[in-house]
């Protein structure tokens, strides 16, 4: 093979080496970008879930306070009605005993 032929072979080999290195580098950058995009998506889902939990906690806390207040009011009303019922029953018993 002539010197010119060797130069062509070396030139083609060098070009292929540079193209291969460039392709590998591009592939690695693409895979890194894909991993970053997936991680960003996972992070967004996580933060959305945390925000939803915080909202649920606030709603449940408000509901708990409201229901506790209602329960206390109902207990007071029940106590009052029980006392009134006891008074009426005592009055009825008194009237029966007189008769």
Chimera marker file (.cmm) of the C-alpha trace (Angstrom):
<marker_set name="trace">
<marker id="1" x="0.000" y="0.000" z="0.000" r="1" g="1" b="0" radius="0.5"/>
<marker id="2" x="1.234" y="3.410" z="-0.784" r="1" g="1" b="0" radius="0.5"/>
<marker id="3" x="1.873" y="6.180" z="1.638" r="1" g="1" b="0" radius="0.5"/>
<marker id="4" x="-1.223" y="7.947" z="0.368" r="1" g="1" b="0" radius="0.5"/>
<marker id="5" x="-3.340" y="4.876" z="1.048" r="1" g="1" b="0" radius="0.5"/>
<marker id="6" x="-2.007" y="4.664" z="4.592" r="1" g="1" b="0" radius="0.5"/>
<marker id="7" x="-2.870" y="8.301" z="5.126" r="1" g="1" b="0" radius="0.5"/>
<marker id="8" x="-6.453" y="7.652" z="4.003" r="1" g="1" b="0" radius="0.5"/>
<marker id="9" x="-6.747" y="4.653" z="6.325" r="1" g="1" b="0" radius="0.5"/>
<marker id="10" x="-5.333" y="6.635" z="9.248" r="1" g="1" b="0" radius="0.5"/>
<marker id="11" x="-7.577" y="9.575" z="8.411" r="1" g="1" b="0" radius="0.5"/>
<marker id="12" x="-10.670" y="7.375" z="8.242" r="1" g="1" b="0" radius="0.5"/>
<marker id="13" x="-9.682" y="5.627" z="11.477" r="1" g="1" b="0" radius="0.5"/>
<marker id="14" x="-9.148" y="8.937" z="13.252" r="1" g="1" b="0" radius="0.5"/>
<marker id="15" x="-12.459" y="10.263" z="11.933" r="1" g="1" b="0" radius="0.5"/>
<marker id="16" x="-14.269" y="7.130" z="13.100" r="1" g="1" b="0" radius="0.5"/>
<marker id="17" x="-12.619" y="7.405" z="16.520" r="1" g="1" b="0" radius="0.5"/>
<marker id="18" x="-13.720" y="11.039" z="16.870" r="1" g="1" b="0" radius="0.5"/>
<marker id="19" x="-17.236" y="10.238" z="15.648" r="1" g="1" b="0" radius="0.5"/>
<marker id="20" x="-17.482" y="7.298" z="18.051" r="1" g="1" b="0" radius="0.5"/>
<marker id="21" x="-16.225" y="9.412" z="20.949" r="1" g="1" b="0" radius="0.5"/>
<marker id="22" x="-18.712" y="12.131" z="20.018" r="1" g="1" b="0" radius="0.5"/>
<marker id="23" x="-21.558" y="9.625" z="19.777" r="1" g="1" b="0" radius="0.5"/>
<marker id="24" x="-20.671" y="8.101" z="23.155" r="1" g="1" b="0" radius="0.5"/>
<marker id="25" x="-20.491" y="11.572" z="24.713" r="1" g="1" b="0" radius="0.5"/>
<marker id="26" x="-23.837" y="12.555" z="23.174" r="1" g="1" b="0" radius="0.5"/>
<marker id="27" x="-25.378" y="9.318" z="24.414" r="1" g="1" b="0" radius="0.5"/>
<marker id="28" x="-24.069" y="9.905" z="27.942" r="1" g="1" b="0" radius="0.5"/>
<marker id="29" x="-25.383" y="13.482" z="27.947" r="1" g="1" b="0" radius="0.5"/>
<marker id="30" x="-28.750" y="12.276" z="26.664" r="1" g="1" b="0" radius="0.5"/>
<marker id="31" x="-28.984" y="9.601" z="29.329" r="1" g="1" b="0" radius="0.5"/>
<marker id="32" x="-28.003" y="12.144" z="32.011" r="1" g="1" b="0" radius="0.5"/>
<marker id="33" x="-30.716" y="14.517" z="30.737" r="1" g="1" b="0" radius="0.5"/>
<marker id="34" x="-33.232" y="11.660" z="30.811" r="1" g="1" b="0" radius="0.5"/>
<marker id="35" x="-32.265" y="10.775" z="34.397" r="1" g="1" b="0" radius="0.5"/>
<marker id="36" x="-32.583" y="14.433" z="35.415" r="1" g="1" b="0" radius="0.5"/>
<marker id="37" x="-36.002" y="14.688" z="33.760" r="1" g="1" b="0" radius="0.5"/>
<marker id="38" x="-37.183" y="11.529" z="35.516" r="1" g="1" b="0" radius="0.5"/>
<marker id="39" x="-35.838" y="12.790" z="38.831" r="1" g="1" b="0" radius="0.5"/>
<marker id="40" x="-37.531" y="16.159" z="38.335" r="1" g="1" b="0" radius="0.5"/>
<marker id="41" x="-40.808" y="14.378" z="37.594" r="1" g="1" b="0" radius="0.5"/>
<marker id="42" x="-40.427" y="12.179" z="40.679" r="1" g="1" b="0" radius="0.5"/>
<marker id="43" x="-39.609" y="15.255" z="42.793" r="1" g="1" b="0" radius="0.5"/>
<marker id="44" x="-42.679" y="17.071" z="41.449" r="1" g="1" b="0" radius="0.5"/>
<marker id="45" x="-44.912" y="14.080" z="42.299" r="1" g="1" b="0" radius="0.5"/>
<marker id="46" x="-43.381" y="13.918" z="45.786" r="1" g="1" b="0" radius="0.5"/>
<marker id="47" x="-43.900" y="17.636" z="46.471" r="1" g="1" b="0" radius="0.5"/>
<marker id="48" x="-47.463" y="17.426" z="45.125" r="1" g="1" b="0" radius="0.5"/>
<marker id="49" x="-48.125" y="14.528" z="47.501" r="1" g="1" b="0" radius="0.5"/>
<marker id="50" x="-46.653" y="16.489" z="50.429" r="1" g="1" b="0" radius="0.5"/>
<marker id="51" x="-48.805" y="19.506" z="49.527" r="1" g="1" b="0" radius="0.5"/>
<marker id="52" x="-51.887" y="17.269" z="49.378" r="1" g="1" b="0" radius="0.5"/>
<marker id="53" x="-51.045" y="15.764" z="52.780" r="1" g="1" b="0" radius="0.5"/>
<marker id="54" x="-50.683" y="19.243" z="54.268" r="1" g="1" b="0" radius="0.5"/>
<marker id="55" x="-54.038" y="20.243" z="52.786" r="1" g="1" b="0" radius="0.5"/>
<marker id="56" x="-55.659" y="17.043" z="54.073" r="1" g="1" b="0" radius="0.5"/>
<marker id="57" x="-54.176" y="17.698" z="57.519" r="1" g="1" b="0" radius="0.5"/>
<marker id="58" x="-55.556" y="21.239" z="57.551" r="1" g="1" b="0" radius="0.5"/>
<marker id="59" x="-59.003" y="20.076" z="56.437" r="1" g="1" b="0" radius="0.5"/>
<marker id="60" x="-59.045" y="17.260" z="58.997" r="1" g="1" b="0" radius="0.5"/>
<marker id="61" x="-57.835" y="19.598" z="61.756" r="1" g="1" b="0" radius="0.5"/>
<marker id="62" x="-60.576" y="22.103" z="60.963" r="1" g="1" b="0" radius="0.5"/>
<marker id="63" x="-63.159" y="19.320" z="60.842" r="1" g="1" b="0" radius="0.5"/>
<marker id="64" x="-61.901" y="17.886" z="64.133" r="1" g="1" b="0" radius="0.5"/>
<marker id="65" x="-62.220" y="21.278" z="65.853" r="1" g="1" b="0" radius="0.5"/>
<marker id="66" x="-65.720" y="21.785" z="64.425" r="1" g="1" b="0" radius="0.5"/>
<marker id="67" x="-66.895" y="18.304" z="65.429" r="1" g="1" b="0" radius="0.5"/>
<marker id="68" x="-65.372" y="18.629" z="68.907" r="1" g="1" b="0" radius="0.5"/>
<marker id="69" x="-67.261" y="21.888" z="69.403" r="1" g="1" b="0" radius="0.5"/>
<marker id="70" x="-70.497" y="20.306" z="68.156" r="1" g="1" b="0" radius="0.5"/>
<marker id="71" x="-69.969" y="17.296" z="70.434" r="1" g="1" b="0" radius="0.5"/>
<marker id="72" x="-69.423" y="19.552" z="73.450" r="1" g="1" b="0" radius="0.5"/>
<marker id="73" x="-72.617" y="21.468" z="72.588" r="1" g="1" b="0" radius="0.5"/>
<marker id="74" x="-74.572" y="18.229" z="72.222" r="1" g="1" b="0" radius="0.5"/>
<marker id="75" x="-73.230" y="16.916" z="75.535" r="1" g="1" b="0" radius="0.5"/>
<marker id="76" x="-74.280" y="20.140" z="77.276" r="1" g="1" b="0" radius="0.5"/>
<marker id="77" x="-77.709" y="19.937" z="75.648" r="1" g="1" b="0" radius="0.5"/>
<marker id="78" x="-78.026" y="16.277" z="76.650" r="1" g="1" b="0" radius="0.5"/>
<marker id="79" x="-77.049" y="17.103" z="80.233" r="1" g="1" b="0" radius="0.5"/>
<marker id="80" x="-79.619" y="19.899" z="80.332" r="1" g="1" b="0" radius="0.5"/>
<marker id="81" x="-82.362" y="17.671" z="78.904" r="1" g="1" b="0" radius="0.5"/>
<marker id="82" x="-81.458" y="14.865" z="81.318" r="1" g="1" b="0" radius="0.5"/>
<marker id="83" x="-81.733" y="17.292" z="84.250" r="1" g="1" b="0" radius="0.5"/>
<marker id="84" x="-85.090" y="18.600" z="82.968" r="1" g="1" b="0" radius="0.5"/>
<marker id="85" x="-86.342" y="15.038" z="82.493" r="1" g="1" b="0" radius="0.5"/>
<marker id="86" x="-85.280" y="14.140" z="86.043" r="1" g="1" b="0" radius="0.5"/>
<marker id="87" x="-87.154" y="17.189" z="87.384" r="1" g="1" b="0" radius="0.5"/>
<marker id="88" x="-90.311" y="16.295" z="85.448" r="1" g="1" b="0" radius="0.5"/>
<marker id="89" x="-90.111" y="12.678" z="86.527" r="1" g="1" b="0" radius="0.5"/>
<marker id="90" x="-89.728" y="13.795" z="90.128" r="1" g="1" b="0" radius="0.5"/>
<marker id="91" x="-92.803" y="16.024" z="89.706" r="1" g="1" b="0" radius="0.5"/>
<marker id="92" x="-94.790" y="13.145" z="88.162" r="1" g="1" b="0" radius="0.5"/>
<marker id="93" x="-93.726" y="10.821" z="91.003" r="1" g="1" b="0" radius="0.5"/>
<marker id="94" x="-94.730" y="13.466" z="93.535" r="1" g="1" b="0" radius="0.5"/>
<marker id="95" x="-98.168" y="13.850" z="91.950" r="1" g="1" b="0" radius="0.5"/>
<marker id="96" x="-98.707" y="10.054" z="91.903" r="1" g="1" b="0" radius="0.5"/>
<marker id="97" x="-97.735" y="9.754" z="95.545" r="1" g="1" b="0" radius="0.5"/>
<marker id="98" x="-100.278" y="12.438" z="96.554" r="1" g="1" b="0" radius="0.5"/>
<marker id="99" x="-103.104" y="10.690" z="94.784" r="1" g="1" b="0" radius="0.5"/>
<link id1="1" id2="2" r="1" g="1" b="0" radius="0.2"/>
<link id1="2" id2="3" r="1" g="1" b="0" radius="0.2"/>
<link id1="3" id2="4" r="1" g="1" b="0" radius="0.2"/>
<link id1="4" id2="5" r="1" g="1" b="0" radius="0.2"/>
<link id1="5" id2="6" r="1" g="1" b="0" radius="0.2"/>
<link id1="6" id2="7" r="1" g="1" b="0" radius="0.2"/>
<link id1="7" id2="8" r="1" g="1" b="0" radius="0.2"/>
<link id1="8" id2="9" r="1" g="1" b="0" radius="0.2"/>
<link id1="9" id2="10" r="1" g="1" b="0" radius="0.2"/>
<link id1="10" id2="11" r="1" g="1" b="0" radius="0.2"/>
<link id1="11" id2="12" r="1" g="1" b="0" radius="0.2"/>
<link id1="12" id2="13" r="1" g="1" b="0" radius="0.2"/>
<link id1="13" id2="14" r="1" g="1" b="0" radius="0.2"/>
<link id1="14" id2="15" r="1" g="1" b="0" radius="0.2"/>
<link id1="15" id2="16" r="1" g="1" b="0" radius="0.2"/>
<link id1="16" id2="17" r="1" g="1" b="0" radius="0.2"/>
<link id1="17" id2="18" r="1" g="1" b="0" radius="0.2"/>
<link id1="18" id2="19" r="1" g="1" b="0" radius="0.2"/>
<link id1="19" id2="20" r="1" g="1" b="0" radius="0.2"/>
<link id1="20" id2="21" r="1" g="1" b="0" radius="0.2"/>
<link id1="21" id2="22" r="1" g="1" b="0" radius="0.2"/>
<link id1="22" id2="23" r="1" g="1" b="0" radius="0.2"/>
<link id1="23" id2="24" r="1" g="1" b="0" radius="0.2"/>
<link id1="24" id2="25" r="1" g="1" b="0" radius="0.2"/>
<link id1="25" id2="26" r="1" g="1" b="0" radius="0.2"/>
<link id1="26" id2="27" r="1" g="1" b="0" radius="0.2"/>
<link id1="27" id2="28" r="1" g="1" b="0" radius="0.2"/>
<link id1="28" id2="29" r="1" g="1" b="0" radius="0.2"/>
<link id1="29" id2="30" r="1" g="1" b="0" radius="0.2"/>
<link id1="30" id2="31" r="1" g="1" b="0" radius="0.2"/>
<link id1="31" id2="32" r="1" g="1" b="0" radius="0.2"/>
<link id1="32" id2="33" r="1" g="1" b="0" radius="0.2"/>
<link id1="33" id2="34" r="1" g="1" b="0" radius="0.2"/>
<link id1="34" id2="35" r="1" g="1" b="0" radius="0.2"/>
<link id1="35" id2="36" r="1" g="1" b="0" radius="0.2"/>
<link id1="36" id2="37" r="1" g="1" b="0" radius="0.2"/>
<link id1="37" id2="38" r="1" g="1" b="0" radius="0.2"/>
<link id1="38" id2="39" r="1" g="1" b="0" radius="0.2"/>
<link id1="39" id2="40" r="1" g="1" b="0" radius="0.2"/>
<link id1="40" id2="41" r="1" g="1" b="0" radius="0.2"/>
<link id1="41" id2="42" r="1" g="1" b="0" radius="0.2"/>
<link id1="42" id2="43" r="1" g="1" b="0" radius="0.2"/>
<link id1="43" id2="44" r="1" g="1" b="0" radius="0.2"/>
<link id1="44" id2="45" r="1" g="1" b="0" radius="0.2"/>
<link id1="45" id2="46" r="1" g="1" b="0" radius="0.2"/>
<link id1="46" id2="47" r="1" g="1" b="0" radius="0.2"/>
<link id1="47" id2="48" r="1" g="1" b="0" radius="0.2"/>
<link id1="48" id2="49" r="1" g="1" b="0" radius="0.2"/>
<link id1="49" id2="50" r="1" g="1" b="0" radius="0.2"/>
<link id1="50" id2="51" r="1" g="1" b="0" radius="0.2"/>
<link id1="51" id2="52" r="1" g="1" b="0" radius="0.2"/>
<link id1="52" id2="53" r="1" g="1" b="0" radius="0.2"/>
<link id1="53" id2="54" r="1" g="1" b="0" radius="0.2"/>
<link id1="54" id2="55" r="1" g="1" b="0" radius="0.2"/>
<link id1="55" id2="56" r="1" g="1" b="0" radius="0.2"/>
<link id1="56" id2="57" r="1" g="1" b="0" radius="0.2"/>
<link id1="57" id2="58" r="1" g="1" b="0" radius="0.2"/>
<link id1="58" id2="59" r="1" g="1" b="0" radius="0.2"/>
<link id1="59" id2="60" r="1" g="1" b="0" radius="0.2"/>
<link id1="60" id2="61" r="1" g="1" b="0" radius="0.2"/>
<link id1="61" id2="62" r="1" g="1" b="0" radius="0.2"/>
<link id1="62" id2="63" r="1" g="1" b="0" radius="0.2"/>
<link id1="63" id2="64" r="1" g="1" b="0" radius="0.2"/>
<link id1="64" id2="65" r="1" g="1" b="0" radius="0.2"/>
<link id1="65" id2="66" r="1" g="1" b="0" radius="0.2"/>
<link id1="66" id2="67" r="1" g="1" b="0" radius="0.2"/>
<link id1="67" id2="68" r="1" g="1" b="0" radius="0.2"/>
<link id1="68" id2="69" r="1" g="1" b="0" radius="0.2"/>
<link id1="69" id2="70" r="1" g="1" b="0" radius="0.2"/>
<link id1="70" id2="71" r="1" g="1" b="0" radius="0.2"/>
<link id1="71" id2="72" r="1" g="1" b="0" radius="0.2"/>
<link id1="72" id2="73" r="1" g="1" b="0" radius="0.2"/>
<link id1="73" id2="74" r="1" g="1" b="0" radius="0.2"/>
<link id1="74" id2="75" r="1" g="1" b="0" radius="0.2"/>
<link id1="75" id2="76" r="1" g="1" b="0" radius="0.2"/>
<link id1="76" id2="77" r="1" g="1" b="0" radius="0.2"/>
<link id1="77" id2="78" r="1" g="1" b="0" radius="0.2"/>
<link id1="78" id2="79" r="1" g="1" b="0" radius="0.2"/>
<link id1="79" id2="80" r="1" g="1" b="0" radius="0.2"/>
<link id1="80" id2="81" r="1" g="1" b="0" radius="0.2"/>
<link id1="81" id2="82" r="1" g="1" b="0" radius="0.2"/>
<link id1="82" id2="83" r="1" g="1" b="0" radius="0.2"/>
<link id1="83" id2="84" r="1" g="1" b="0" radius="0.2"/>
<link id1="84" id2="85" r="1" g="1" b="0" radius="0.2"/>
<link id1="85" id2="86" r="1" g="1" b="0" radius="0.2"/>
<link id1="86" id2="87" r="1" g="1" b="0" radius="0.2"/>
<link id1="87" id2="88" r="1" g="1" b="0" radius="0.2"/>
<link id1="88" id2="89" r="1" g="1" b="0" radius="0.2"/>
<link id1="89" id2="90" r="1" g="1" b="0" radius="0.2"/>
<link id1="90" id2="91" r="1" g="1" b="0" radius="0.2"/>
<link id1="91" id2="92" r="1" g="1" b="0" radius="0.2"/>
<link id1="92" id2="93" r="1" g="1" b="0" radius="0.2"/>
<link id1="93" id2="94" r="1" g="1" b="0" radius="0.2"/>
<link id1="94" id2="95" r="1" g="1" b="0" radius="0.2"/>
<link id1="95" id2="96" r="1" g="1" b="0" radius="0.2"/>
<link id1="96" id2="97" r="1" g="1" b="0" radius="0.2"/>
<link id1="97" id2="98" r="1" g="1" b="0" radius="0.2"/>
<link id1="98" id2="99" r="1" g="1" b="0" radius="0.2"/>
</marker_set>
